[in-house]
Amino acid sequence: MPRRRTSIKRTRQDKKKHLRNVKIKQQLKQSLKKFQAFMTAKNPAEAKKLLSKICSQLDKAAKKQIIHKSTADRKKSRLMKSLAKAA
């Protein structure tokens, strides 16, 4: 348990950031699962609508350093590639 006031504050801030990061990651995973469901259901029109939302979520997560920028770019590229293949 930290004793210094700054350490206590840092711990408190870290908890808040951790909760925010977990929430954003969960939302991202849910969106990716929806996209995959649309792709398996042969519904590329709905998947295309969802793709712009996913790209936005990935960019925001990368900007906040929740995920690495390269990871976001790679995921976007693979999703776009799979959508183009289906259409």
N, C-alpha and C positions, 0 to 999 in steps of 0.2 A: 504494500500500500504506500503510495507516495506521501511524502510529508510536506514538501515545499508547495507553496501556493501555486507556483507556475506549473509544477508537475501535475497537481490536481486539476488545474484548468485544462492542461494538454490532454489528460485522460478523458475528461468530459467532452472535449472537442472531438477526440478520436472516436468516441462512442457514437456521437451524432453523425460523423462522416461515414462510419462503418454502416450504420443503419440506412443512410441515404444511398450508399454504394450498393448494398444488398438489394434494396428496393428497385433501383435502376436496372441491375443485372437480371432480376426476376422478370421485370417487364419486358426486357429485351429477349429473354429466353421464351416467354409466352408468345411474343410476336413471331419469333423464328419457328416455333412449333405450329402456329396458325398458317404460316407461309408454306411449310412442308405439307400440312394437311390439304391446303388448296392445290398443291402440286400433285399429290397422290390422287386427289379427287378429279384430276384433269380439268381444273378450273383456273386457267391462266389469267383470265380477266380480273378475277378477285385478287389473285396473287400479285398482279401488276399494281393494283391500287394499294395493296399492303406494302409493297416494296419501297415506295417513296417514304412511308412512315418509318419503316425499318432503317432505311438509310439515314434518316434524320436522327433516329435514336442512337444509331451507331456513332454518328458524327458528334453528337452531344456527349456521349459517354467517353469518346476519345478526347474531346476538348477538356473534360473535367478530369482526365487521366484515370478514369475508372478501368478502361481497357486501353491497350496500346494502340497508337494510330495505325500501325501496320496491320494489326489484327482486324481493326474496323475496315480498312481498305480491302483486305483479303476476303473477309466475309461478304462485303458488298459485291465484290467481283464475282465470287462464286455463286451468289444468289442471282445476279444478273445473267450469268452464263447459263444457269439451270433454267431460268425463265425463257431465255432465247432458244434454248434447246427444245423446250416444251412447245413453244409457239411456232 
